[in-house]
Amino acid sequence: MGSNAKGALIALITFGIYSTHDVIVKFLGADYSPVQIVFFSVLLSFPLVSLMLIRDTTAGNLRPIHPWWTALRTVSAVITGLCAFYAFSVLPLAQTYAIIFAQPLLITVLAIPILGEQVRLRRWMAVLVGLAGVIVVLRPGATELTLGHAAALVAAVFGSLSSIIVRKIGQEERSVVLLLYPMTANFIIMGCALPFVYHPMPIEHLGSVALMALLALAGGALLITAYRSGEAVIVAPMQYSQLLWATLYGAVFFDEYPDSVTLLGAVLIIGSGVYIVLREGRAKSSENTPVLRTRTRIEFGTTLRIGPVLRMMKRREKGANRPLPKSGA
């Protein structure tokens, strides 16, 4: 099997795992506030993430080099996780994914003021087509727009902002800073809000949260493998397979069946997103390749983000391959 085919296959498995994670969020969301789900998700993720971060032997401290950008990214990740978990709880899975899939379109737009990216006519047309797809999914005026729809849109916007900030400061900030700040902020903020929404969780529901943490960690590890096996331009579009998983899971577990209008909007969003990824993959079409560099999975601020881990691994490999200094005579 070729490296790109291997990377694509691993990515397909990965996004199936991520979709299973989101199904558990939806199950738990029927009984618990997203505040409580996020809190326990972070709490049970800390030991697993800590084991991975112990391997970061880079000298330094936890003070960010870019404190304001780091703070904005941290706030964005917290908002994204809370809104995404709420949207998964109250909206059909396929509809939630279709709205969140607008992230590459928003990243393309945000890259202009934040990264100085030049977006030419073809990518602008793709963005407009994708945003039209979002409007088709939402159907304002034809259907009642709920707080869940607003939450999904907010998650897409702030998830895109978080991703583009990482693209701006990721080469200078330590990976451990990029990974721990959103998780710590989620733990503190959701912990402060928890007494107002808490409901006791039986052991099987706590086990479901622990399973979520394991699935997120497994998904992150597999996605790292996928990006190390194949080209980003091949691996990145595999995220859209989540819509197939969402349709299957929605039908089997929740009696949800996406209608033709939702599917049409999803096709427009996915088509524009794939075009942007392919366009950025061409030489000289994008200076910053902001969508390709975000590693596609929206950041909830509850688990590992694979971009910093990939950079940490590359730095370690470069250090291992560096020739040893010759000793003096």
N, C-alpha and C positions, 0 to 999 in steps of 0.2 A: 504494500500500500504506500502510495506517495505521501510526502510530508503534508501537503495541503489537504489531501483526502483524510488523512489521519487527524489533522487539526480540526477539520469540519465535523468529523464523526464524534470526536471527543466533545466538541462544543454542543452538538445536538444532545448528547447525553447530559451535559452540564445544564443546559437550559430546561431539560426535563426535570432535573433535580430541583432547580430553582422554582419551577412551576409547582412542584410538590410542596415546597416550602410555603408558597403563597396560598395554596389550598388549605394548609394548616392554619395560616393566619385567618382565612375566611371562616373556617370552622370555629376557632376560638372567638372571633369577632362577634359571633351570635350571642355570646354570654358575657364577654368582658370588654371593657373600654380599651381602645388602642393604646392608651397611656400604660395600662397594666401589661399588655402584651409586649410593648416595646421595652418596658423596664425589665421584665423577667427574661426577655430575649437577650438583652445586653448582659444581664447578670450571669446567665448561664453560658454566654459566649466568652466572657473574660478569661476563664482558665484555658480554653482552647487557643484563643488568640495569643495569650501570654506565652504559651509554649513555642509558638512560631516566632514571636518577637524576641525571645531570648537569644535566637541565633543571629540577631543584628549586633555585630561586634564593632560597628562604626563608633569611633570616639566622638563624644559630644554630650549635650544635655537636652532637656525637653523644652527649652525656651525656643519659640519659633523665630526664625529669621525675619519673617514677614508677619508680625502679630495681627495687623488689621485684616489682611487677606485670610489668615488662618481663622480669625474670629468669625469673619463673614461666612467662610466655608463651613465652619462648625455649626453656626446657626442654621445655615441652609440645609445641612444634613439632618439636623434635628427636625426641622419642619417637614422635610421630605419623608422621613421615616414615619412620623405621626400621621401625615396626610395619606401616604400610600397604604398604610395598614388600615386606616379608616375606610378608604375607597375599596380595598379588597373585601372588607367586611360587609359593605352595604350594596355594592354594585355587582352585576354579573361579571365573572372573570374576564370574558372576552372583551367586554366594553371597557373595563379598567385597563387592560393591556393596550387596547387600541389607542386610548388617550395618552397613556404613558409613553407609547412608541413615538409620540411627537418630540421626544427628547433630542434626537439628532437634528431636527429642524431648528429647535431653540438654541442648541449649541452652536449651530452655524451662524445664527444671528448674533448671539452673545460674543462670539469670537471676534466680531468686528471692533467693538469698543474696548474689549479687555485684552485681546491678543494682537490687535492691529491687522487682523486677517482681511484680505481683499476677496470679497465674494462677487464673482462675475455673474453675468446674465443667466447662465444655465443653472447654477446652483440656486439663484434667486427664484427661478421658475419652479425648481423642485420644492423649495420651501413653501411657495404659494400653493402648489398642488397639495402638499402635505397638510397645510393649515386648512385648506378647503376640505380635506378628508376629516379633520377634527370637527369641523362644523357639521359635516354630514353625520358623523357619529352622535354628536350632541343634539342635532335637530332642534335648535331653539325655535320656540313657537309651536312646533308640532308635538313635542313631548315636554313634560314637566322636568325642568332641570333641578336637581336636588343638591344637597350639601355634599353628597358623595361625588357627583360630577365635578363640583368646585374643588374638592380635595384632590381628585386625580389630576386636574389641571395644575393646581398649586404644586403637587409632587413633581410633575414634569418640569415646571419652571425652575423650582429650587434645586431639583436634581441636576438640571442642566447647568445652573449657576455653580453648584458645588463642583461639578466635573470640569468646567472651564477654568475655575480657580486653581484646581490641582494641575491643570495643564500649564498654567502661568507660573506657579511657584514650585512645582514638583521636583525640578532639577536641583533646586537649592535647599529645600527643606529636607530634614531627615525623614525617612519613611516612617519611623516610629511616631514622630509628631503627627504626620498626616493620618495615621491609623488610630492613635489613641485619643486625640482630642474630641472627635465627634462621639466616640463611644462613652468617654467620661462625661461629656456634657449631657448625653442622653440619660445616663445613669443618675446624674444629679437632678436634672430638671424633672424627669419622669418620677424619680423618687420623691421629690417634693410634692408633686401633684397626686401621687398614688393614694394617700389617705382619703382623698375626696371621692375616689372612684373605685376603691378596692372591693373586690368580692373574693371570698376564700376560694382557692383552687384545689380541687381534689388531686390526688397523686397522678391520675391518668392525664389530667390537663397539664400538670407540671412536666410530666413525661413528654407531652406533645411539644411544649416549649423547648425542652432539651433536644428533642428530635429536630426542631427547627434550627437550633444552633448547629447541630451536626450536619444537617443538609446544607446550610449556608457555608460551613467550613469545607465540606466536600466539594460543593460547587465552585468555591473560590480556588481550591487546589486543582481541580480538573480544568478550570478555565485558564489558569496559569500554564498548565501542560498544553492546552490547545494552542495558546498563543506562542508557545515555544516550539510547537511542532509545525504550525502552518503560518502563512502570511495573514496579517491582520485583515486585509481586504477580503480574504476568504472566510475567516473565522467570524468577523463582526456580524455579517448578515444572519448568522445562525440564530441570533437572539429572537428573530421573528417567528421561529418555530414554537415559541411559547404560546402563540395564538392557537395553534393546533392542540397543544396540551390543554389550554384553557377551555376550548370547545369540548374536548373529550371529558375533562374533569367536571365541567359545568353540567354536561348532560348526565353523567353517571351519578354524581353526588348531590347536585343542587337543582336538577330538572331545569337547567338553563339552556336555551337554544338561541344563538345569535340570529337576528333577523337579517334580511337581505340588505337593508340600509346600513346596518352596523358593519356587515362584511364589505360592502362597497367602500365605506369610509376607511376601513382597515386596509383595504387594497391600495387606496390612494396614499395613505400614510406610509405603509410599508414600502410601496414602490418608490416614493420620493426619498425615503431613508436609505434604501439600497443604492439608489442613484448617487446620493451624496457620498456614501462610503466608496463606491467605485470611482467617482470623480476625484475624491481626495487621494485615492490610490495611484492616480496617474501622475507622472512626473510633471512638475511645474504648475499643476492645477491648484495646489494649495500649499502655502508656505508653512502653515502650522499643523495641518491635518488634525484639526481639533476633534472631529468625531471618531476617527480611527484611534486616537490616543486615549479616549475615555474608557475603553474596554467594555462598552456597551451596557453593562448591568447598572441600573439606576441605584444610587447609593442611599441606603436607609440609615446609615450611621449606627448600625447595630452589629455589624460584622466586618470582616476584613474587606478592604478594597484592593483589588489585585494589582492595580498600576504601581503603587509604591512597593509592593512585594516584588514585582518583576524587576523594578529598578534596583532594589536591594540585592537581588540575586545576581543581576548583571555586574554590579560593583564588586560583589564577592568573587565572581568568576574572573573579573579582570585582575583583582588582587592576587588570586591563586596562580594566574598565568604570568604574572609579572616576574621577570628574571631576578634571581637573588643577587645582591651586590657582591662583587668580588672582594675577598678578604685581602688585606695588604700583605706584602711579603715580609 
